[in-house]
Amino acid sequence: MAQLNAWITDTYGSPAILAHYLDLAVEMLFYLEKDSFEQIELQNVVTALKGVERVMRKVPG
């Protein structure tokens, strides 16, 4: 967790900023063209992104 936190801080400045970008990524998924991906693929990506976002919001920073 310490390495992850260091990478986040070095790359994004804080976990909150990374969480913001992850939230934007989820929003961008709503603008995909029909039939670009299977529905289950999109759902899995959204689930993964939201999970990472929740973890980042809990990391002090």
C-alpha contacts under 8 A as a table, 3 or more apart, distances in Angstrom:
res1	aa1	res2	aa2	distance
1	M	4	L	5.05
1	M	5	N	6.07
2	A	5	N	5.09
2	A	6	A	6.10
3	Q	6	A	5.03
3	Q	7	W	6.12
4	L	7	W	5.14
4	L	8	I	6.14
5	N	8	I	5.09
5	N	9	T	6.09
5	N	15	P	7.55
5	N	59	V	7.43
6	A	9	T	5.12
6	A	10	D	6.00
7	W	10	D	5.09
7	W	11	T	5.86
8	I	11	T	5.19
8	I	12	Y	5.46
8	I	13	G	6.63
8	I	14	S	6.21
8	I	15	P	6.14
8	I	18	L	7.16
9	T	12	Y	5.47
9	T	13	G	4.30
9	T	14	S	4.84
9	T	15	P	6.89
9	T	61	G	7.89
10	D	13	G	5.87
12	Y	15	P	7.30
12	Y	17	I	6.14
12	Y	18	L	5.97
13	G	17	I	6.84
14	S	17	I	5.46
14	S	18	L	6.74
14	S	61	G	5.40
15	P	18	L	5.14
15	P	19	A	6.05
15	P	56	M	5.06
15	P	57	R	6.27
15	P	59	V	6.56
15	P	60	P	7.49
15	P	61	G	6.02
16	A	19	A	4.96
16	A	20	H	6.19
16	A	56	M	6.71
16	A	57	R	5.96
16	A	61	G	7.37
17	I	20	H	5.01
17	I	21	Y	6.50
18	L	21	Y	5.13
18	L	22	L	6.20
18	L	53	E	7.75
18	L	56	M	7.31
19	A	22	L	5.00
19	A	23	D	6.09
19	A	52	V	7.77
19	A	53	E	4.86
19	A	54	R	7.74
19	A	56	M	5.98
19	A	57	R	6.59
20	H	23	D	5.09
20	H	24	L	6.33
21	Y	24	L	4.98
21	Y	25	A	6.23
22	L	25	A	4.95
22	L	26	V	6.42
22	L	49	L	6.23
22	L	50	K	7.50
22	L	52	V	7.88
22	L	53	E	6.21
23	D	26	V	5.18
23	D	27	E	6.42
23	D	49	L	7.70
23	D	50	K	7.41
23	D	53	E	7.12
24	L	27	E	4.98
24	L	28	M	6.16
25	A	28	M	5.05
25	A	29	L	6.52
25	A	49	L	7.87
26	V	29	L	5.32
26	V	30	F	7.35
26	V	46	V	6.05
26	V	49	L	6.92
26	V	50	K	7.68
27	E	30	F	5.64
27	E	31	Y	7.69
28	M	31	Y	5.50
28	M	32	L	7.31
29	L	32	L	5.59
29	L	42	L	7.70
32	L	36	S	6.86
33	E	36	S	5.75
34	K	37	F	7.82
35	D	38	E	6.71
37	F	41	E	6.39
37	F	42	L	6.68
38	E	41	E	5.23
38	E	42	L	6.58
39	Q	42	L	5.25
39	Q	43	Q	6.22
40	I	43	Q	4.97
40	I	44	N	6.07
41	E	44	N	5.16
41	E	45	V	6.28
42	L	45	V	5.11
42	L	46	V	6.17
43	Q	46	V	5.14
43	Q	47	T	6.07
44	N	47	T	5.07
44	N	48	A	6.14
45	V	48	A	5.13
45	V	49	L	6.10
46	V	49	L	5.13
46	V	50	K	6.01
47	T	50	K	5.27
47	T	51	G	6.09
48	A	51	G	5.09
48	A	52	V	6.27
49	L	52	V	5.19
49	L	53	E	6.11
50	K	53	E	4.92
50	K	54	R	6.18
51	G	54	R	5.20
51	G	55	V	6.38
52	V	55	V	5.12
52	V	56	M	6.13
53	E	56	M	5.10
53	E	57	R	6.24
54	R	57	R	5.24
54	R	58	K	6.59
55	V	58	K	5.26
55	V	59	V	6.54
56	M	59	V	5.26
57	R	60	P	7.72
